[in-house]
Amino acid sequence: MDRDFLKMSSGELSIVRRELEERYAEFQARKLKLNMARGKPGAEQLDISDAILESVNPKFAADGTDCRNYGGLEGLPEMRQFFGEALKIAPENIIIGGNSSLNLMYDAMARLMLFGTQGNTPWCKLPKVKFLCPSPGYDRHFAVTEEFGFELITVPMTGNGPDMEIVETLVREDDTIKGIWCVPLYSNPEGVVYSDETVSRLAAMKCAAPDFRIFWDNAYGVHHLYEEIELKDIFAECAKAGNPDRVLYFFSTSKITYPGAGVSMVASSAANCAEILKHMTIQTIGHDKLNQLRTLQILKDAEGLKAQMKKQAELLRPKFELVLRTLEKELAGTGLAQWKNPKGGYFVALDTMDGCAKETIRLAKEAGVTMTGAGATFPYKNDPRDRNIRIAPTFPPLEELAVAMELFCLCVKLAAVRKLMA
Ligand code: PLP
């Protein structure tokens, strides 16, 4: 029998369906309770950073600042220096936030909405605001722009980033399009790395809106599973193209140390940083400096960060390799699914046959394996082809992941066979 389900006769399909249903019933009988939905680190990844809790807590910054007290709105100099070195950004263009970069993104969007930027009309005063959402993408990004009432425009992802032909055409012609979400390295969920050409084109494209902003969320900027991949410098490209204020760059140590107690940052042009600080000073007297010191105590510098990320990668590689090996073994050549092989980040994304993602996830759930909801990777949680599924391999222990992946692949096949026979 051909392995390609699309070439099977209906007789062959019914034999396969019976086998799959038997195996599925066996899984159901096991009463599993597994979860591949959560894009969070496993406990063993968190343990790597426990020196943060075990070390003597420092109180003073290098310049003598008493970190127990108020002050230091833009963050400790050594924290800005650390991020600057690690990400090759000028430290004076970096502002430190609290523990969450998503919080900084939300605030940045809220400022654009309420106050506008550089003399442009605040977005809340405009009859319509649209935002580009390269998809599949990160549901919480889309949720922020949805909450502010923007119209979300889906832009397809390619292997090199968002489809730039479409992006360039849209932003050139429509001044109500005010920005784009980007996860440029190991994108959530496909693990796509933006090519140099994509970075340059985003920086240089002609935008009808003078206050068009790129939300450059480099959440996985140092999360290499294998060799390091370097992104083209978006700030340099923007400056070269005469668009120095276009980018708001976000990053955090959430998936470097602790997601619940990391340090976040936003970087931008001098003009944008001045605006951010003007509003931030009304919002807070300063973020948690003791946590900045604690974090630096274990990460130290760019070399320390690299060492930390090597340890993270050693824990994550076996999980990613297990997922990819199982997909290859169970689904390659079946015609039922496609996926990319990410070289870093936190996820693997899989496309089922059209119209099968919801059913696959329902089947997995009924047999005890929770996946990220179907549609979550698209604006309004609406995947027009109902095919994209995000697999999050980091949280479950390896043995659980193996069982969950076996069942998941079975569900991909069962949903597809039933659809083919319907
Ligand atoms: N950005 C992306 C692309 C993410 O995947 C995540 C978490 O999954 C975040 C941001 C959240 O970042 P933070 O913990 O810094 O708020």
Residues whose N, C-alpha, C, O or C-beta is under 5 A from the ligand:
A	BS01	PLP	G39 N99 S100 S101 L102 N103 Y138 V183 N188 D217 A219 S252 S254 P259
